[in-house]
C-alpha cells in the first residue's frame, strides 16, 4: 500500500530510550517534521457530507440561514417579563389597554405555574431526587464495568504485544548470532582460500624455476606403487596384457587350442626375456635355498 508506514520499533526489548539526549532528539525530529509538513488538500474530501436535514428544526434552519448570511444574533427579549402600561399617546385607546391586560394575565399565569412547580417540588422532589440518584448510580456502575473491561482489553493487548515482541526479540538475537557465525566462517574460508592461492602460486613459480622434466623424473616411486616392487608390477601388467590378448583371441578366432598355445608362447617369451630360459630360474631357486 502506498504511503504505508511500517513501525519497526520494539519498545519491550529495545534499549536506550532512557539515555541522556534520546528524548530531546526525538522531540526535535517531531518538531522538524511538523515544521516541514504542509497539507496540500483536505483529508476529508473523500468522505460524503453528513445528511443533517432530517434532524434540523425550523429554529435551527433559521439560525443556519442567519449564520450563512452573516447576520447578528437577536438579543433575548424580556418583554414577556415586564408589565408596561400603554404608551402615553395611546392611553385613550382600548386596544392598547387590552394588550397590556393580556400581558399582565400571561405574567400572572406564569407566576401561578412557578408556584405550582414549587409545591410539586416540595411534595415529590425528594422522591424524584432519590429516583434520579438510583438511576445515576446504576449508570455509574455500568460505566465502571465498561471501564474495567476496557482496561482489561488494553492490558490483554499490551500483554500480547509484549509476548510477540519478546518472541521476536529472541528470534532476532538467534538470527543475529547465526549471522555473525556465518560471517566468521565465511571470513575464515576466504582467508584459507587466499592462503591456498598463495601456496599454489608459489608451487607454480617453483616448478617454472626447475625447468623441463626428464624421462627419469616420471618413473613411479615407492609412494606411487604403495610399497610394491617394480618387478611385481611389471609381472602383473604382463599377466593382464596376456589375459586381455587371450580374451581377444577367444572372442575373434573361436579356436580354443590355438589361443592357449599363443598364450603359452607369450608367457615363454616373457620368461626368456626376463631370466634367459627356465634353467636360469631353477638355478636362482637353488641358490636361494642354499
C-alpha positions in Angstrom: 0.0 0.0 0.0 1.4 3.4 -1.0 2.2 5.6 2.0 2.1 2.7 4.4 4.3 3.3 7.5 6.0 0.2 8.9 6.7 0.6 12.6 9.9 -1.4 13.3 10.3 -0.3 17.0 10.1 -2.9 19.7 9.9 -1.0 22.9 9.6 -4.1 25.1 13.0 -5.4 24.0 14.8 -2.3 22.7 17.1 -0.4 25.0 18.5 3.1 25.1 15.2 5.1 25.3 16.1 6.4 28.8 19.6 7.5 27.8 20.5 11.2 28.0 19.5 13.1 24.9 17.3 10.5 23.3 14.0 12.2 24.3 15.3 15.6 23.2 16.4 14.1 19.9 13.0 12.5 19.3 11.2 15.8 20.1 13.5 17.7 17.8 12.7 15.3 15.0 8.9 15.6 15.6 9.2 19.4 15.6 11.2 19.3 12.4 8.6 17.0 10.8 5.8 19.3 11.9 7.6 22.4 10.5 8.2 20.8 7.1 4.8 19.2 6.8 2.3 21.3 4.9 -1.0 19.7 4.0 -1.9 20.4 0.4 -5.5 19.2 0.5 -8.4 18.5 2.8 -8.1 14.9 4.1 -11.9 14.7 4.4 -12.6 15.3 0.7 -13.1 11.6 0.0 -15.9 11.4 2.7 -19.5 12.4 1.8 -21.2 15.3 3.6 -23.4 14.2 6.5 -27.1 14.4 6.0 -28.3 16.7 8.8 -31.6 17.8 7.2 -33.7 15.1 9.0 -32.6 16.5 12.3 -33.0 20.2 11.6 -35.8 22.1 13.3 -37.3 25.3 12.0 -35.3 27.2 14.6 -32.1 25.5 13.5 -32.9 26.3 9.9 -33.4 30.0 10.7 -30.2 30.1 12.7 -28.2 28.4 9.9 -29.6 30.9 7.4 -28.6 33.8 9.8 -25.1 32.4 10.2 -24.8 31.9 6.4 -25.9 35.5 5.8 -23.6 36.8 8.5 -26.4 38.5 10.4 -26.1 39.4 14.1 -27.9 37.3 16.7 -31.1 38.7 18.2 -30.9 39.6 21.8 -33.0 37.9 24.4 -36.5 39.6 24.6 -37.5 40.4 28.2 -40.9 41.8 27.1 -42.8 38.8 28.5 -41.4 39.5 32.0 -42.4 43.2 32.1 -45.8 44.9 32.8 -45.5 48.2 31.0 -48.6 50.4 30.8 -49.9 51.7 27.4 -47.8 54.4 25.8 -48.7 58.0 26.7 -50.0 58.6 23.2 -52.4 55.6 23.4 -53.9 56.0 26.8 -57.3 56.6 25.3 -57.2 53.5 23.0 -59.0 50.4 24.2 -56.7 48.1 22.1 -53.6 49.4 23.9 -55.2 48.6 27.3 -56.4 45.3 26.1 -52.8 44.3 25.1 -51.5 45.4 28.5 -54.2 43.4 30.3 -53.3 40.2 28.2 -49.7 40.7 29.1 -50.5 41.0 32.8 -52.6 37.9 32.6 -49.8 36.0 31.0 -47.4 37.1 33.7 -49.9 36.1 36.4 -50.3 32.7 34.8 -46.5 32.3 34.7 -46.3 33.1 38.4 -49.0 30.6 39.1 -47.1 27.9 37.2 -44.0 28.7 39.2 -45.8 28.4 42.5 -47.3 25.1 41.4 -43.9 23.8 40.4 -42.6 24.8 43.8 -45.5 23.0 45.6 -44.9 19.8 43.5 -41.2 20.1 44.3 -41.9 20.2 48.0 -44.2 17.2 47.7 -42.4 14.9 45.3 -39.0 16.5 44.9 -37.3 14.2 47.5 -38.6 11.0 45.9 -37.8 12.3 42.4 -34.3 13.1 43.6 -33.9 9.6 45.1 -35.1 8.0 41.9 -32.6 10.1 39.9 -29.8 9.1 42.2 -30.7 5.4 41.8 -30.7 5.8 38.0 -27.4 7.7 38.2 -25.8 5.1 40.4 -26.9 2.3 38.0 -25.4 4.3 35.1 -22.2 4.8 37.1 -21.9 1.1 37.9 -22.4 0.2 34.3 -19.8 2.8 33.2 -17.4 1.3 35.8 -17.9 -2.2 34.4 -17.3 -0.9 30.9 -14.2 0.9 32.1 -12.8 -2.2 33.8 -13.5 -4.3 30.7 -11.7 -1.6 28.6 -8.7 -1.7 30.9 -8.7 -5.4 30.8 -8.7 -5.3 27.0 -5.9 -2.8 27.0 -3.9 -5.0 29.3 -4.5 -8.0 27.1 -3.4 -6.1 24.1 -0.3 -4.9 25.9 0.5 -8.4 27.1 0.0 -9.9 23.6 2.3 -7.1 22.2 4.9 -7.8 24.9 4.8 -11.6 24.2 5.0 -11.1 20.5 7.9 -8.6 20.8 9.7 -10.9 23.3 9.5 -13.9 20.9 10.6 -11.6 18.0 13.5 -10.4 20.1 14.6 -13.9 20.8 14.3 -14.8 17.2 16.2 -11.7 16.2 19.0 -12.4 18.7 19.2 -16.0 17.4 19.4 -14.9 13.8 22.0 -12.2 14.7 24.2 -14.8 16.4 23.8 -17.2 13.4 24.6 -14.4 11.0 27.8 -13.5 13.0 28.8 -17.2 13.0 28.2 -17.5 9.2 30.2 -14.2 8.6 33.0 -15.5 10.7 33.1 -18.8 8.9 33.0 -17.1 5.5 35.9 -14.9 6.6 37.9 -17.9 7.7 37.1 -19.7 4.5 38.2 -16.7 2.5 41.4 -16.4 4.5 42.1 -20.1 3.9 41.4 -19.7 0.2 43.8 -16.8 0.0 46.5 -18.8 1.7 45.9 -21.8 -0.6 46.1 -19.5 -3.7 49.4 -18.2 -2.4 50.7 -21.7 -1.9 49.5 -22.8 -5.4 51.1 -19.7 -6.9 54.4 -20.4 -5.1 54.3 -24.0 -6.2 53.8 -22.9 -9.9 56.7 -20.5 -9.7 58.9 -23.2 -8.1 58.0 -25.6 -10.9 58.8 -23.0 -13.5 62.2 -22.5 -11.9 63.1 -26.2 -12.1 63.0 -26.2 -15.9 61.8 -29.1 -18.2 61.3 -32.5 -16.7 63.3 -35.6 -17.7 62.0 -39.1 -18.5 63.5 -40.5 -15.3 61.5 -37.9 -13.3 58.3 -39.6 -14.5 59.3 -43.1 -13.2 57.0 -44.4 -10.5 58.2 -44.0 -6.9 57.5 -46.3 -3.9 54.9 -43.8 -2.9 53.1 -44.3 -6.2 53.4 -48.1 -6.1 52.2 -48.3 -2.5 55.4 -50.2 -1.4 55.2 -53.0 -4.1 58.3 -53.9 -6.2 58.6 -52.8 -9.8 59.0 -56.5 -10.9 55.8 -57.4 -9.3 54.0 -54.5 -11.0 55.6 -55.4 -14.4 54.7 -59.1 -14.0 51.1 -58.2 -13.1 50.9 -55.9 -16.1 52.2 -58.7 -18.3 49.6 -61.1 -17.0 46.9 -58.6 -17.5 48.1 -57.9 -21.1 48.2 -61.7 -21.8 44.8 -62.3 -20.4 43.4 -59.4 -22.4 45.0 -60.8 -25.6 43.7 -64.3 -24.9 40.2 -62.9 -24.4 40.5 -61.0 -27.6 41.7 -64.2 -29.5 38.9 -66.2 -28.0 36.3 -63.7 -29.0 37.7 -63.2 -32.5 39.0 -66.7 -33.7 36.7 -69.1 -31.9 39.6 -71.8 -31.7 40.4 -72.6 -28.1 43.5 -74.7 -28.7 45.4 -72.2 -30.8 44.6 -69.5 -28.3 46.1 -71.5 -25.4 49.2 -72.1 -27.4 49.5 -68.5 -28.2 49.2 -67.6 -24.6 51.9 -70.1 -23.6 54.2 -68.8 -26.3 53.7 -65.3 -24.9 54.4 -66.4 -21.4 57.5 -68.3 -22.5 58.8 -65.3 -24.4 58.3 -63.2 -21.3 60.1 -65.8 -19.2 63.1 -66.0 -21.6 63.2 -62.2 -21.8 63.3 -61.8 -18.0 65.5 -64.7 -17.0 67.1 -66.3 -20.1 65.1 -69.5 -20.0 63.7 -71.9 -17.4 67.2 -73.2 -16.5 68.3 -69.9 -15.1 65.2 -69.7 -13.0 65.9 -73.1 -11.5 69.5 -72.1 -10.7 68.3 -69.0 -9.0 65.9 -71.1 -6.9 68.7 -73.5 -5.8 71.0 -70.6 -4.8 68.2 -69.0 -2.8 67.6 -72.3 -1.0 71.3 -72.7 -0.1 
